[in-house]
Amino acid sequence: MIELQNVSRTFTVGDQQVTALRDINMKLGAGEYLSIMGPSGSGKSTMLNLLGLLDRPSTGAYLLDGGNVTDLSDAQQAKVRSEKIGFVFQSFHLVPRLTAAQNIELPMMLAGIPVEVRKQRVAELIASYGLRERADHRPDQLSGGQRQRVAIARATVMKPSVLLADEPTGNLDRTTGWEVLKLLEQLIESGITLVIVTHDAEIGARAKRQIQMLDGAILYDEQRTS
């Protein structure tokens, strides 16, 4: 489903070249649960941005569902991203002036999905994520856990095949963070591929597959057996 072939990413900082990713080779199948861990500056966020088509490799190729998406135009990449990739961020990134329901609906509006379909899908997700009493509330009227549930609903409303989560529990207390993590893990049962970037070793250890990064390279790539 996902394949990175000899991918490197280099940035120019002043008069210096900084290598954020070094010759990454990785395959990730449908329905896998992967955590990417490593210290700050290890390349894990750059890896997530590449997987989410928010950035492009300097060298190498990115294959998604068998197609090479590396050299697609910005518009073509945006279309693939809209249809196949969902994002959940540490800081939620909800639109402040929109209600919970409107935030969830937003990706479908941008994709031109008919109103009737949008309303039905939003209602299903609001019920599924326990947000019925908060559907008409704006983000500043919601708790951190509720905001992250809205963010997850928005990320999955287009029924993506890949969900990328960048420190999804980072702004939550421990109990709420575990509730959100379990909600994300339940999505794997529907066949979604879940990739979580985290500094928390305990959270990372829950994934069936774990990648540890250091200095832009994969230090190890392990599959949990139990």
C-alpha positions as CSV (number, residue, x, y, z in Angstrom):
1,M,0.0,0.0,0.0
2,I,2.8,2.4,1.0
3,E,6.4,2.1,-0.2
4,L,9.3,4.5,0.2
5,Q,12.2,3.7,-2.1
6,N,15.6,5.2,-1.3
7,V,13.9,8.4,0.0
8,S,16.1,11.2,1.2
9,R,15.1,14.8,2.1
10,T,17.6,17.6,2.3
11,F,16.9,21.2,3.3
12,T,19.0,24.3,2.7
13,V,19.5,26.3,5.9
14,G,21.5,29.4,5.2
15,D,24.5,28.2,3.3
16,Q,24.4,24.7,4.6
17,Q,22.6,21.5,3.5
18,V,20.8,19.7,6.3
19,T,19.7,16.1,5.6
20,A,16.5,15.3,7.4
21,L,16.0,11.8,5.9
22,R,18.7,9.5,4.7
23,D,18.0,6.7,2.2
24,I,14.7,5.5,3.7
25,N,13.3,2.2,2.4
26,M,10.0,1.1,3.9
27,K,6.9,-0.9,3.0
28,L,3.6,-0.6,4.9
29,G,0.6,-2.7,4.2
30,A,-3.2,-2.0,4.5
31,G,-4.4,-2.2,8.1
32,E,-1.0,-2.0,9.7
33,Y,-0.4,-0.1,13.0
34,L,2.9,1.7,12.9
35,S,4.6,4.0,15.5
36,I,7.5,6.2,14.5
37,M,9.6,7.3,17.4
38,G,12.8,9.1,18.0
39,P,14.3,12.3,19.6
40,S,13.7,15.8,18.3
41,G,15.5,16.2,15.0
42,S,15.5,12.5,14.2
43,G,13.4,12.9,11.0
44,K,10.1,11.5,12.2
45,S,8.0,14.6,11.5
46,T,9.6,14.9,8.1
47,M,8.8,11.3,7.4
48,L,5.1,12.0,8.4
49,N,5.0,15.0,6.1
50,L,6.3,13.0,3.2
51,L,3.8,10.2,3.8
52,G,1.0,12.8,4.0
53,L,2.1,14.5,0.7
54,L,2.8,17.7,2.6
55,D,6.4,17.5,1.4
56,R,8.3,15.9,-1.4
57,P,11.5,13.8,-1.2
58,S,14.7,15.3,-2.6
59,T,15.6,11.9,-4.0
60,G,13.8,8.6,-4.2
61,A,10.2,7.6,-4.8
62,Y,6.9,7.3,-2.8
63,L,4.4,4.7,-4.0
64,L,0.9,4.8,-2.7
65,D,-1.6,2.0,-3.6
66,G,0.8,1.0,-6.4
67,G,1.0,4.4,-8.0
68,N,4.1,6.7,-7.9
69,V,2.9,9.9,-6.3
70,T,6.3,11.5,-6.0
71,D,6.2,13.7,-9.1
72,L,2.5,14.5,-9.2
73,S,1.6,18.1,-9.5
74,D,0.5,20.0,-6.4
75,A,-3.2,19.8,-7.5
76,Q,-2.9,16.0,-8.2
77,Q,-1.2,15.5,-4.8
78,A,-3.9,17.5,-3.1
79,K,-6.6,15.3,-4.7
80,V,-4.8,12.1,-3.5
81,R,-4.4,13.5,-0.1
82,S,-8.1,14.5,0.1
83,E,-9.3,11.0,-1.0
84,K,-6.8,8.7,0.8
85,I,-5.1,10.4,3.7
86,G,-6.4,11.7,7.0
87,F,-4.5,13.8,9.6
88,V,-4.7,14.2,13.3
89,F,-2.5,16.8,15.0
90,Q,-1.4,17.5,18.5
91,S,-3.0,21.0,18.4
92,F,-6.3,19.8,16.9
93,H,-6.3,22.5,14.1
94,L,-10.0,23.0,14.2
95,V,-11.6,26.1,12.7
96,P,-12.5,28.3,15.7
97,R,-15.6,29.9,14.2
98,L,-17.2,26.6,13.1
99,T,-19.2,24.2,15.2
100,A,-18.0,20.6,15.9
101,A,-20.4,19.4,13.2
102,Q,-19.3,22.0,10.7
103,N,-15.6,21.2,11.3
104,I,-16.3,17.5,10.6
105,E,-18.2,18.4,7.5
106,L,-15.6,20.7,6.1
107,P,-13.4,18.2,4.1
108,M,-16.6,16.9,2.3
109,M,-17.6,20.5,1.4
110,L,-14.2,21.1,-0.1
111,A,-14.5,17.9,-2.0
112,G,-17.9,18.8,-3.5
113,I,-19.8,16.0,-1.8
114,P,-23.6,16.5,-2.0
115,V,-25.3,18.1,1.1
116,E,-27.5,15.0,1.8
117,V,-24.5,12.7,1.9
118,R,-22.5,15.2,4.1
119,K,-25.2,15.5,6.7
120,Q,-25.7,11.8,7.0
121,R,-22.0,11.0,7.4
122,V,-21.5,13.8,9.9
123,A,-24.5,12.5,12.0
124,E,-23.1,9.0,11.9
125,L,-19.7,10.2,13.1
126,I,-21.1,12.5,15.8
127,A,-23.1,9.5,17.2
128,S,-20.1,7.2,16.9
129,Y,-17.7,9.5,18.8
130,G,-20.1,10.4,21.5
131,L,-20.5,14.1,20.4
132,R,-24.3,14.4,20.1
133,E,-24.5,16.9,22.9
134,R,-21.6,18.9,21.5
135,A,-22.4,19.0,17.8
136,D,-23.4,22.7,17.8
137,H,-20.5,23.8,20.1
138,R,-17.5,25.7,18.8
139,P,-14.0,24.4,19.7
140,D,-13.5,26.9,22.5
141,Q,-16.6,25.3,24.2
142,L,-15.2,21.8,24.1
143,S,-12.7,20.0,26.3
144,G,-9.4,18.8,24.9
145,G,-10.7,15.3,24.5
146,Q,-13.8,16.4,22.7
147,R,-11.8,18.6,20.4
148,Q,-9.5,15.6,19.5
149,R,-12.6,13.4,18.9
150,V,-13.9,16.1,16.5
151,A,-10.5,16.2,14.8
152,I,-10.5,12.4,14.4
153,A,-14.0,12.5,13.0
154,R,-12.9,15.2,10.5
155,A,-9.8,13.2,9.6
156,T,-11.9,10.1,8.9
157,V,-15.0,11.6,7.3
158,M,-13.6,11.1,3.8
159,K,-13.0,7.4,4.6
160,P,-9.2,7.5,4.0
161,S,-7.1,4.4,3.7
162,V,-4.3,6.0,5.8
163,L,-4.5,8.0,9.0
164,L,-1.4,9.9,10.1
165,A,-1.4,11.1,13.7
166,D,1.3,13.5,14.9
167,E,1.6,13.4,18.8
168,P,-2.2,13.0,19.0
169,T,-2.2,12.8,22.8
170,G,0.4,15.5,23.4
171,N,-2.1,18.2,24.6
172,L,-4.2,15.9,26.6
173,D,-4.1,14.6,30.2
174,R,-3.0,11.0,30.6
175,T,-6.5,9.5,31.0
176,T,-8.0,11.4,28.1
177,G,-5.0,10.6,26.0
178,W,-5.5,6.9,26.5
179,E,-9.1,7.2,25.5
180,V,-8.2,9.0,22.3
181,L,-5.5,6.4,21.6
182,K,-8.0,3.6,22.0
183,L,-10.4,5.4,19.6
184,L,-7.7,5.6,17.0
185,E,-6.8,2.0,17.4
186,Q,-10.4,0.9,16.9
187,L,-10.2,2.4,13.4
188,I,-7.7,-0.3,12.4
189,E,-10.6,-2.8,12.6
190,S,-12.1,-1.1,9.5
191,G,-8.9,-1.7,7.5
192,I,-7.4,1.8,7.9
193,T,-3.6,2.0,8.2
194,L,-2.6,3.9,11.3
195,V,0.7,5.7,11.6
196,I,1.5,7.5,14.9
197,V,4.5,9.8,15.5
198,T,5.2,10.0,19.3
199,H,7.9,10.8,21.8
200,D,6.1,8.6,24.3
201,A,7.7,5.1,24.4
202,E,4.7,3.6,26.2
203,I,2.4,4.9,23.5
204,G,4.8,3.8,20.7
205,A,5.0,0.3,22.2
206,R,1.3,-0.3,21.6
207,A,1.8,-0.4,17.9
208,K,2.2,-3.8,16.2
209,R,5.1,-2.3,14.3
210,Q,7.6,0.2,15.6
211,I,10.2,2.3,13.8
212,Q,12.9,4.1,15.8
213,M,14.6,6.9,13.9
214,L,17.9,8.7,14.6
215,D,19.7,11.4,12.5
216,G,17.3,10.9,9.6
217,A,17.7,7.2,9.3
218,I,15.7,4.2,10.5
219,L,17.6,2.7,13.5
220,Y,15.4,-0.3,13.7
221,D,12.1,-1.5,12.3
222,E,10.5,-4.2,14.5
223,Q,7.3,-6.2,14.5
224,R,5.6,-6.9,17.8
225,T,4.7,-10.6,18.0
226,S,2.2,-10.4,20.9
